[in-house]
Amino acid sequence: MDKKKVAVPTVCHGHSRPVVDLFYSPVTPDGYFLISASKDSNPMLRNGETGDWIGTFQGHKGAVWSACLDTNALRAASGSADFSAKIWDALTGDVLHSFEHKHIVRACAFSEDTHMLLTGGFEKILRIYDLNRPDATPREIDKSPGSVRTVTWLHSDQTILSSCADLGGVRLWDVRSGKIVQTLETKSPVTSAEVSQDGRFITTTDGSSVKFWDANHFGLVKSYNMPCAVESASLEPNCGNKFVTGGEDMWVRVFDFFTGEELG
């Protein structure tokens, strides 16, 4: 009797409190890597393919809400409830820079060229740090209309996307002028916003909805209602035929991008 092979999931132990953010690096000569942020204050770095633990970044004194890697996975960044964002050497685990804020840092993101770090949080201010001059005063973008929940870069670092914890919509900021140039309207606050690796789509989640937007013309391409409230969604990086969601039902679900049908 033929038996179907069942894929065995990789389980990554280590955090002692909820994991609130995950980030995969682009493929590097050494493969790709996964960094996780947790309320236990210790971001962890893992092999992206096997899930094997590589190291833990120790130094924050509060929950870490956001973590990411630069393009080459040589540096990590994290934003924390201890009112700081940190840059880490991803090879040694050492703190390279610590940027003090006046309130909780909820989100952080490296620019594509890795020269800048973008942060946002409870201060309602977007800050851009020049990593070639880390001691310089950061540039501050016009005040956000609400507490910042997510940040990311678009169009080769010429546009910033941000969402608020208590207001609907994703705001597009022109980096040159520092002004909001457009808003992608949603009924509920956006809990995650991601630019696809090919630069074609912006994936957002709000309430129980997953939306896909054209990343160049900003029109709504697709919108699907999920079985429950969703916290995050990600479009498959290779061919974009599938997307995954995570939400309040504590399941990760896989859907067909073109039809919205649940696949697993």
Secondary structure as UniProt FT lines:
FT   STRAND          19..24
FT   TURN            29..30
FT   STRAND          33..38
FT   TURN            39..40
FT   STRAND          44..47
FT   TURN            48..50
FT   STRAND          53..56
FT   STRAND          64..69
FT   TURN            71..72
FT   STRAND          75..80
FT   TURN            81..82
FT   STRAND          84..89
FT   TURN            90..92
FT   STRAND          95..100
FT   STRAND          105..110
FT   TURN            112..113
FT   STRAND          116..121
FT   TURN            122..123
FT   STRAND          126..130
FT   TURN            131..132
FT   TURN            134..135
FT   STRAND          139..141
FT   STRAND          148..154
FT   TURN            155..158
FT   STRAND          159..164
FT   STRAND          168..174
FT   TURN            175..178
FT   STRAND          179..195
FT   TURN            197..198
FT   STRAND          201..206
FT   TURN            207..208
FT   STRAND          209..214
FT   TURN            215..217
FT   STRAND          220..225
FT   STRAND          230..235
FT   STRAND          242..247
FT   TURN            248..249
FT   STRAND          252..256
FT   TURN            257..259
//
